Amino acid sequence: MENIEKGELITTGKAKSLYSTNQDDYLVMHYRDDTSAFDGKKIESLEGKGTINNKFNAFIMEYLEKVWKSLKKV
């Protein structure tokens, strides 16, 4: 696989931003350290929050991939 390069911003939410890449089958998800409370009226940064969210998301996606592969064998 060639190097994936982050492209243009597609959408952004409270915790992450989604970017296009130079490869059609891939997107880049950037998790931010931002936290919010009171319907977004109070916003602060919590160091490491983005990293933890990224690791959790990777775990879930890897698990779902394994489940999907096992279901396809049935």
VOZAKOL-974622 format. One line per 4 residues: their letters; for each residue z, x, y of N, C-alpha, C, O. Coordinates in steps of 0.2 Angstrom, whole numbers, plus 2048, in hexadecimal, padded with zeros to 3 digits. Last residue first. Layout:
% residues N
a	Z:X:Y:Z:X:Y:Z:X:Y:Z:X:Y; ...
END
This chain:
% residues 74
vkkl	825:79B:7A2:826:795:79E:820:791:79D:820:78C:79A; 821:7A4:7AC:821:7A6:7A4:822:7A0:7A0:81F:7A0:79A; 825:79F:7B8:81E:7A0:7B6:81D:7A1:7AF:817:7A0:7AC; 833:7A1:7B8:830:79B:7B7:829:79B:7B5:827:796:7B2
skwv	834:7AF:7BA:836:7AC:7B3:833:7A5:7B2:832:7A3:7AD; 82E:7B0:7C7:82B:7B3:7C2:82D:7B0:7BB:829:7B0:7B6; 838:7A9:7CE:832:7A6:7CE:82E:7A9:7C8:82A:7A6:7C4; 843:7B1:7CC:844:7AA:7C9:83D:7A8:7C9:83B:7A5:7C3
kely	83F:7BC:7D3:840:7BD:7CC:840:7B6:7C9:83E:7B5:7C3; 83E:7B7:7E0:838:7BA:7DD:839:7BA:7D5:834:7B9:7D1; 84B:7B3:7E3:846:7AE:7E2:840:7B1:7DF:83D:7AD:7DB; 850:7C1:7E3:853:7BC:7DE:84D:7B6:7DD:84C:7B5:7D7
emif	849:7C5:7EF:849:7C9:7E8:84B:7C4:7E3:848:7C4:7DD; 84E:7BC:7F8:847:7BD:7F7:846:7C0:7F0:842:7BE:7EC; 85C:7C0:7F8:85A:7B9:7F7:853:7B9:7F5:851:7B6:7F0; 85B:7CD:7FD:85F:7CB:7F6:85C:7C5:7F4:85A:7C4:7EE
anfk	856:7CC:809:852:7D0:804:855:7CE:7FD:851:7CD:7F8; 860:7C5:810:85A:7C2:80F:856:7C5:809:852:7C2:805; 86A:7CF:810:86B:7C8:80C:864:7C5:80B:863:7C2:805; 864:7D9:818:866:7DA:811:867:7D4:80D:865:7D3:807
nnit	863:7D2:824:85D:7D4:821:85E:7D6:819:85A:7D4:815; 870:7CF:827:86C:7CA:826:866:7CC:822:863:7C8:81E; 874:7DD:829:877:7D9:823:873:7D3:822:872:7D1:81C; 86D:7E0:834:86C:7E4:82E:86F:7E0:828:86C:7DF:823
gkge	872:7D7:83E:86B:7D7:83C:869:7DA:835:866:7D8:831; 87F:7DC:83F:87D:7D5:83D:876:7D4:83A:875:7D1:835; 881:7E8:845:880:7E8:83E:87F:7E1:83B:87D:7E0:835; 88A:7E2:853:887:7E8:850:887:7E7:848:88C:7E6:845
lsei	887:7D4:85B:88C:7D6:855:888:7DC:851:884:7DA:84D; 886:7CE:86B:883:7D3:866:889:7D5:861:88E:7D7:863; 886:7BD:871:889:7C4:871:885:7C8:86B:882:7C5:867; 886:7AF:87A:882:7B3:876:885:7BA:877:886:7BD:87C
kkgd	889:79E:87D:88C:7A5:87D:889:7A9:878:888:7A8:872; 881:794:87B:883:795:882:887:79C:883:887:79F:888; 87C:790:86F:879:795:872:87B:797:879:878:79B:87D; 886:786:86B:87F:785:86C:87B:78A:870:877:788:874
fast	891:78F:86A:891:789:86E:88A:788:870:888:787:876; 88B:79F:867:890:79A:866:88F:795:86B:88B:796:870; 882:7AC:85E:882:7A7:863:888:7A2:861:889:7A1:85C; 87D:7BE:85D:881:7B8:85A:881:7B3:860:881:7B5:866
ddry	871:7CA:859:874:7C5:85D:878:7C0:85A:876:7BE:854; 86B:7D4:852:872:7D4:852:875:7CF:856:87B:7CE:857; 85C:7CE:849:860:7D1:84F:867:7D0:84E:86A:7CD:84A; 84F:7D2:83E:856:7CF:83F:85A:7D2:845:85A:7D8:845
hmvl	83F:7D0:83D:844:7D4:840:84A:7D0:841:84A:7CB:845; 833:7D0:831:838:7CC:833:83D:7D1:836:840:7D5:833; 822:7D1:830:828:7D5:831:82D:7D0:834:82B:7CD:839; 817:7CD:822:819:7CB:829:820:7D0:829:822:7D2:824
yddq	808:7CE:818:80E:7D0:81A:810:7CE:821:80C:7CE:826; 7FB:7CC:815:7FF:7C9:811:807:7CB:813:80B:7C9:80F; 7F3:7D2:81F:7F3:7CB:81F:7F9:7C8:81B:7FB:7C3:81C; 7F8:7E0:828:7F7:7DE:821:7F8:7D6:821:7FD:7D4:822
ntsy	7FE:7E3:834:7F7:7E5:833:7F4:7E3:82C:7EE:7E4:82A; 808:7D5:838:807:7DC:836:7FF:7DD:835:7FB:7D8:836; 812:7CA:843:80C:7CB:83E:80C:7D3:83D:810:7D7:840; 824:7C7:843:81E:7CA:845:818:7CA:840:819:7CA:83A
lska	832:7BE:847:82D:7BE:842:826:7C1:846:824:7BF:84B; 843:7C0:84A:83C:7BF:84D:837:7C1:847:839:7C5:843; 853:7B8:849:84E:7BD:847:848:7BB:84B:847:7B6:84E; 85D:7AF:84E:85F:7B5:84B:85A:7BA:849:85B:7C0:847
kgtt	857:7A5:855:85D:7A7:857:85F:7AE:854:863:7B2:857; 845:7AA:855:84B:7A5:855:851:7A8:857:851:7AD:85B; 834:7AB:858:83B:7AE:859:840:7A9:858:83E:7A3:85B; 823:7B0:852:828:7AB:854:82F:7AE:855:830:7B4:852
ileg	81A:7BA:853:818:7B4:851:81D:7AE:854:81B:7AA:857; 816:7C9:85C:81B:7C4:85A:818:7BD:859:814:7BB:85D; 80A:7D4:854:80C:7CF:85A:812:7CB:857:812:7C9:851; 80F:7E0:849:80A:7DE:84D:80D:7D9:853:813:7DB:855
kein	814:7EF:840:816:7E8:843:811:7E7:849:80F:7EB:84D; 80B:7F5:832:80C:7F6:839:80E:7EF:83C:80B:7EA:83B; 80D:7FD:823:80D:7F6:826:80F:7F8:82D:814:7FB:82F; 802:809:81B:808:807:81F:807:801:823:802:7FF:825
em	7FC:803:80B:7FC:807:811:802:805:816:805:800:814; 800:804:7FA:800:800:800:800:804:806:804:809:807
END
